[in-house]
Amino acid sequence: MASVKFAVIDVNDFLTKKQSADPELAADWSKLEELYNKKLWHQLTLKVQELVTHSSLQKGDNLIQLYNNFLTTFENKINPLSLVEIVAHIVKQYTNKKEAITFLEKIEPKVKINDEAVALCKVLQGQIYLEHLNDLDSTEKIIEQLEGSLEDADGVTPVHGRFYKLASEYYRVRGPVGKYYRCALRHVGCAGGGAELPAHERRLIATRLALAAVIATDVYDLAELLAHPILESVEGTEDAWAKELVSAVCRGDVAAYERVKPRVPHQELHKADRQLRQKIAILCLMEMAFNRTSAQRKLTFAEIAREARIPIDEVELLVMKALAEKLIRGHIDQVGGVAHISWVRARALDRAGAAALAARLSAWCDAVSKADVLLHGAAPDLLTA
């Protein structure tokens, strides 16, 4: 039986040729050779991570050759997550993206001892499926595989930001809008609240988040986005409408929405106008209930119709919708034309909302204190009665 011969990689020969062929990086190639011969794997890994980002190696298949002729000889000595971080640069040089997927699939079992490394390997595959192969089904499978495990992870790992970027781009293309909004917001959160992103990307994400927040039928806590620093990127620009739009919808302010709507250059908003008006009306109802004490939350249909700017015969359906979405609790008096609201779902508060809540808590504390004094004074009479 004929024996199978495997090609022997001569690392020193490869590195020596690189020193001669690439004078600009000659010192770096020499350092790699020194660290490799001394078997200083950690220092060697750090040097490789630095080298793969160098501009002169981004051309052609330089990084693929680096992997085939050098990294393969000690990849089992590299920290698994660090290996995949290096591979993330290498895989970009595959012109045939299906070969790039195959390459990543071969890397996966090599890093299986590290869950983060495996997750990053899958995220890189997902990016190729989505951005280059337009294979949305394969992208979806990867997102479904990783979603639960990453959400259960302790703390935020370096993989989370990349995963949420992949998921947000997928949901932006396929929907639903609500999932895009939540994933994009998490992606921005992993990027230091957007501070680590380029200015143009921050502004683009800010406008996309604003549109998604108002259009999504299952997103009602818009104050969370209003308080986020990402919206600061549109202030003083032609995209300033984004923050104004979110603010108007968040308050349930129909008049403010009407003023900002003509400045929004995106057809998605205009197509969703009808359902958005119902959402604004619901948020208006929630705002009305929040701004009143529990003893004053008896809202007449006429009051709701006036504030939300809807026909009075649509008020009952509006309140029922809010009840069904668990945004409020209470009951409807059809005969009296009154909505009794006992609870409003918790939301993020702006400064004005927080100040109003603080004032209400202060008033409640005063009332409790007065009741305590009254009870203390009446206690002797009650006990001797």
N, C-alpha and C positions, 0 to 999 in steps of 0.2 A: 504494500500500500504506500502510495507516494506521500511524503510528508509535506505539510503546509508550511511555507516560509513566510515569516512576518518581516516587514521592513524595519530595520533598526534605525532609530532616530539618533543622530549625532548632534547633541545639543550644543556642544562647544563649537563645532564646525558651523552650525547655523548662526550662533551669536557672533562668531568671528567675522563671518561674511557680512553680517548686518553692520558691524562696526566699520567695515571698509566701504560698504555701499551707501551708508547713511551717516556722513560726517557730522551732521547737525546733532544727531543723537548718539554719537560714538561713545561718549562718556556714560550714557544711560545703559547702552547695551553691555558695556564693559562691567558696569555695576551689577547688572543682572547675572552675568557670568560668574562674578565673584561670589555673590550671595548664593547662587545655585550650587557652586562647588563646595561652599562651606555648609550647605544644607540648612541655611537660616530661612526656614520656610515663611515665618511671619513677616520678617523684613522684606523677603522676596515678594510676598503677596502685596504688601503696601506699595512696593516699587512698580509692580505690574499694574496695579490700580491707577497709579499716577500716569504710567506710560500710555495706557490704552486711550487716554483722553487727548493725547498730543495731536495737534492738527495734521502733521505730516503722515500720521498713520491712519487717517480717516479715508484715504484714497484707495481705490482698488480693493484687493483682498488681503491687505497687509495684516489685519488683525486675525483673519482666518488662518493665514500662514503662521502667525505667532502661536495660535492655539495648537495647530497640527504639529508643529515642529518643536514646541517648547512646553506649553502648558500641559499637554497630555502626559508628559513624563512625571509630573508631580501634582496633578490636580487633586489626587486623594489626600495630599498634605495641606491643601488650602481649606480654610473655613468654608463650609458649604454656602452660606449666604454671600460671602465675599466672592466665591467662584461664580455664582449666578450674577452678581453685580458686574463682574468682568465680562461674562457672557452677554450681558445686555448690550454692551458696546460691539462685541464681535458679531452678533446675529444681524446687526444692521447692514453688514457688508454682503449678505447673501442676496444676490439679484433675483434668484429663484426663491420666492417666499415659501413655497411648499418644502423646499430643502431646509429652509430656516426652521420650519415647524419640526421637521424630522430631527434636526440637530438638537433642538430644545427637548424633544422627547427622549433623546439619548442621554441628555444631561440629567434629567429628572431622577432616574434611579441612582445616580452617583451622589445625589444630595439628599436622599430620602430620610436620613437620620435627623434632618432639620426641617421642621414644618414650615418655617418662614421661607426657607430657600425653595422648597417645593411650590409654595404659594406664589412666589415671585416668578418662578419658571412658568407656571400656568398663566400668570398675568401677561408675561411677555408673549406667550402664544396667543392669548386673547387679543392683544394689541395688533398682532399680525393678521389674525382672522378678520378683525374689524376694519383696520385701516388699509390693508393691502389686498385681501382676498374677498372682502365684502361677504364673508360667511357669518351671517348674524346668528344662525342656529348654533354653530360651534362656539361662538362668543357667549351666547346665553348659557350653554352647558357649563362653561368655565366659571361664569359668574355665580351660577347656582351651586357649584361645587365649593366655592370659596366663601360665599356670603356668610353662612352660618359659622364656620370655623374662625373667620377673622373677627366677627362680632363677639365671639366668646373668648377671644384672646385677652390676656391680661395687659391692659394699657394699649397704647398706640405704637405699633411697630413700623419700621421703615417701609414695609410692604403696603400698609393701609392706604397711604396717599395714592400710590400707583393703582391699587385696586379700585378705589373710589373714582379715580379719574377714568379708568376703563369702563366701569359700570355707568358713570354719568354720560359718557359719550355713547354708549350702547342705548341707554334709555332715551337719550336725546333724539336718536334716529328712529327707534322703534316704539318708544313710549312704555308705560304711561308717563305723563308729565310729572305727576307727583313723585314718582321714583327718581326721575332725573333730578328734581329739585333737592330731594334729601341726599342723594349721592354726591351731587355737585357741592352742596353745602358742607358735607363731610370732607370732600377733597380739598376744599379751600381751608377748612379747619386744620387739616393735616399739613398744609403749606403755610403755617404761621398766620392763619387768618387772611391769607392772600399776600402777605408781605414778601414771601419768598418767590412770588410769581412775577414775571415781567409786567411792566405797566400796561401794555396793550392787551395782555391776556387777562389781567385783573378787570379791566374795563369791559372786555367782551363777556367774561363770566358774570360780571355784575348785571349787565343788561339781560343776559339769558336767565339768570336767577330771578330777576324782577318779573319777567314775563311768565316764567314757570310758576312763581309763587301766586300770582293773581289768577292765572288760567286754571291751575290744578283744582279739580273739584274736591279734593280731600285735604287741602292745605288751608287752614284757617288762622294759624298762629303767625301772621305776617310780621308781628312786632319783633320776632326773633331775627328776621332778616334786616329789619330797619335798624336794629342795634348792632348789626355786624359791620366791621370796618371795611368790608369789600365794597359797600355802597359809597364809601367816601371817594372811590376812584372815578365816579361819574360827576361829582360836584364840580361846577364851573365849566362843564364840557357840553357838547351838543347832545350827550346822552343823559343830561340831568333829569330828563323826564322819568327815567327809571325809578329813582328814589321818590319822586313826587307821586308816581303812579302807585307804588307800594303803600305809601303813606295814606293816599286817598282811599284805597280799597280797605286798608287795615282799619281805618276809622269808620268805614261804612258811609263815607261822604260822597253822595252821588254827584253833587255840584262840582266838587273838586275833581272827580273822575271825568266829568264832561269837559272840564277845562284842559286837562292834560291829554286826553284821548287823541285829539287831532295832531299832536306832536309825536305820537308813537309811530315809527316807520315800519312796523311789523304787522303783516296781515293776520298773523295768528290771533292777535288781540281783537281785531275787528270781526273775525270769524266767530270768536267765542263771546261776542258782546252780550248775547241774550242770557247765557248761563252765568256770565260774570255779573250781570246786573242782579240776578237772584243771590249770588254770593255776597255782593255788596249789601243787599237788603238784610241778609242774615247777620252779617257782621254789624250792621247798624242796630239790629235788634239786640245783639249781644252787648254792644256798647251802651245802649239805653239801659239794659238791665244792670250792667256792671256799675254804672254811674249812680245807681239808686241804692239805698239801704234795703235790707231784706224786708222791712216793713212797708216799703214804697214800691215794690216790684209788681204792682197790679197795673198792667199796661193795657189801655183800651185799644181796640182795633183802629180807631180814628187816629190816635197818637202814633201808632206804628206806621200806618199808611202815610201820614204826613211826614214823619222823619225819614222813612225809607223810600218815599216817593213812589209808592206802588198803589194800584187801585185797592180800595177797601175790601173788595170781594176776593182779593188774593192774599189777604193777611193771614187768614186761618191756615191756608196751605203752607205759607211761609213758616209759621210757628210750628206746624206739624213736621216740616222738613228739618228744622233746627232740633226738634225733639228726637226725631229719628236718627239724626247724625250724632246724638248725644252731646250736643253743644250747649244745651240748656236742659233743665229739669223743671217740671211744673205741670200745669193743666190748663185747659181751655174752657171758658164759660161761653158756649155758643149763644145762649139766650141773651146774656148780658153784653156780649161782644167784648170780652176781656180775656187777656192772657195772664195767668198768675205764674210768675217765674220764681222758683225757690233757689236756683243754683245756676251759675254760669261756669263753663269749663275754664280752667286755669290757662292763662296765656302769659307770654313774656310782656312786661310792662315797660313803657318808656318813662321818662322822668316825671311827666305830668301824671301818668297813671299811678306810679309808685307814690307820688306825693298825695294823691287823692286817697289811696289805700291807707297811707300812714295817718292821714287826718281822720279817716273813719275808725281806725284802730284806737287812736287817741280818744275819740269821742266815746267809743265802747268802753275803754278803760275808765273814763270819768263816770260813765253811767254805773259801771260795776262798783266803783268806789263809793258813789252816793248810795247805792243799794246796801252796801256793807255798813255804812254809817247808820242808815235808817234801821236796818235789822239789828244792829248792835244796841241802838237806843230803845228799840221796842222789845228786846229780848226779855228784860225783867218782867214786863207786863204779860208777855206770852207765857213765861214759865210759872207765874203765880196765878194765872187765870184758871 
